[in-house]
């Protein structure tokens, strides 16, 4: 059984550069933040300072899970891989 929940939220791009993207997110329930930039394994993410997983969305894009409330999502390009 799949349950869908409609929620309210907002996302604001704080910084967008070639190697780092910071997004401020606020939502009233857990959900996915979808970024329509291409998925590539060298991109990593921290959510509220903690390493997290980037999911491949719609075969080509990126998405991350965010919890209810305010979050800071920082995508960064890992040159050490």
N, C-alpha and C positions, 0 to 999 in steps of 0.2 A: 504494500500500500504506500503510495506516495502522497504526501500532503504538501500543498503549496501554501505559503503564507505571504500575503502582501504586506510589505513593510515600508516605512518611510525612512529616508536617509539622504545624506548628501556627501559629495566627494569634491574636494578642492585641490587642484594641483598647486603645490607650494613651490616646487622646483622641478624643472624639466631640462636636463642636460644630456649630452651623449652617453655619459657613464653613470648617471644617477637620476632617479625620479622619486620625489617625495610627495605623497598624497595624504591629506588630512581627511579622515572619514568619520562620519557620525551616523549611526543607525539605531533604530529602536528594536532590532532583533538581529541575531546572527545571519550572515549572508555571504555572498561572493562579491568581491570587487573585480570587475572585468576591465582589462586594459587592452585596447585594440592595437597594441604593438605586437610584432611577431615574437613567438616563443623561441628562445634559444637557450641552450643549457648553461651558458656562461652567466646568464642573469641569475641573481640570487635575490632574496627578499628578507627583510626584517620587519616584524610587526611589533610595535611598541618596544623596540630594542632586542627582540628575540628572533633568532633564525626561524624561518617558516618555510613552507613548501609552496612552490609555484605550480599550478595545475595548467595543463594544456587545455585551452578552451576553443571549441569549434575547430579543432585540428591545427590551428595556426596562431592563436592568440594566447594571452596570459590571464590567469585569474588566481586570486588568493582568498582564503577564508578569513573573514573578519568577525569579531565578536560584537555583541550588543554594546552600544556606547560609543565613546570616542577612541579612535585609533590613529596612529601615525604609521603609514606604510612606506617603507623605503626600499625601492628596487635599486640594486647596484650591479654593475658589470664586474665580474670577477676575472681579473687578468691572470690570476695564478693557476687557472685550470688548464 
